[in-house]
C-alpha cells in the first residue's frame, strides 16, 4: 500500500467543469487505510476530502469545498497512482459532482 501521509499535491490538468487548478494545494494525511486532506487555492476557499486507500494505492474518496462564489460543492473521486521516474506520485483522478450539474471529469495531480 502506498502511504500518502505528509505528501503535498498540485493539479497539473483538469477538465473545464472542475474547480481545481495549478493554484490549488492539497495536503494529504493517512492513518492505516484512511486518507484525509485539506485543500485550498485558486477558485477554492477551503476544502476537505476523506477516502480509503486500497493495497495498490488506489483511492476512493468523497470531497466538499466552498468555492469563490460561496457555493458548497460536493463530489466523489477515484484516483489511480502512477510512480514517476523521480519517485514522486502522480494521481489520475476520475471524479463527479454530487452537487451542481452532477457532471463528470478527469484530473491529474502530482506530488510536490
N, C-alpha and C positions, 0 to 999 in steps of 0.2 A: 504494500500500500504506500502511495506517495503521502508524505506528511507536508501539508501546506502551512503549518504553523509558523507565524512570523514572516511569511512571504508577502511581498507587495506586487501589485499588478497594475498595468495601464492598458486600456484598449488600443489596438492598432488598426482595427477595422470594425465597422458596424453597418448594418443596413439602415436606410433612411428613416425608418419608423422607430428606431431605437433612440434612447436619450443619452447613452454614454458616449464619450469622445476621448481624445488623447489628453484632455484636461481632467478626466475622471481618475481618481486614485483609490484603489482597493487595498485594504489591509486585512489579510486572512489570519485567522486563528483556528487551531484544530486541537481537539481533545478526543482521543480514540478515533472513532469514525465520524464524529460530529464536527462540522465546519461552520464557522460564523465569520462574518465580515462587516466592517463599516466602510462606506464609500461616500465620496462627495467630489464635486468639481464639475466645471462646465455647466450644463443645464440642470445639474442635480445639487440641491442644497444639502440633503442628508439622506443616506440610505443604509439599509441593513439587509443582510441575507443570512439564511440558515440552510444547511444542507447535510447530506450524508455522502461519505466517500466510500466507494467500494474497493475491493482488493487490487483492481487495475488502476486506481486513481481517478476513475470517473466520478463526477459529482452530480447528484440530483438535488436541486436547490429551489427555494422559494425566496422571492425578494420583494421589498417595498421601499419606496423612497418618496420624498417631497421634491418636486421639480421647481424650476424657476417661475412657473405660473401658479405656484402654491397649490398644485394638484397632488393628491396622494395616488401614486401609481403602484400597481402590484403585478407580479408575474411569476412564472416558473421557467426553469432553465436546466438543461442537461449539458454538462461540459465534459469534453474528452481531452486528456492531456497528450501533449507531444513534448518529448525531451529534446531540446535543441543541442547542437554540437558543443555549445559552451556550457552545457549542463543546466541551463535555465529552462523553465517550464512555459510552454505556450498552450493556452486552453482554447479549444474550438467549441464555441457555445451555440446551442440551438435553443431559442427561447420563444416564449409567447406571453403577451399581456393577458392578465386575468381581469384587467380594468380597461377603461377607454374603449378603443376599437377592437380589442382582442385579436390583433394581428400577430403574425409570427415574424421572426427574423433570425439572422445569424451574426455572430460577432467573434472576434479573436482578441484575446487579451494576452499580454506577455509579462512574465516576471521581470521586475526591475532590478 
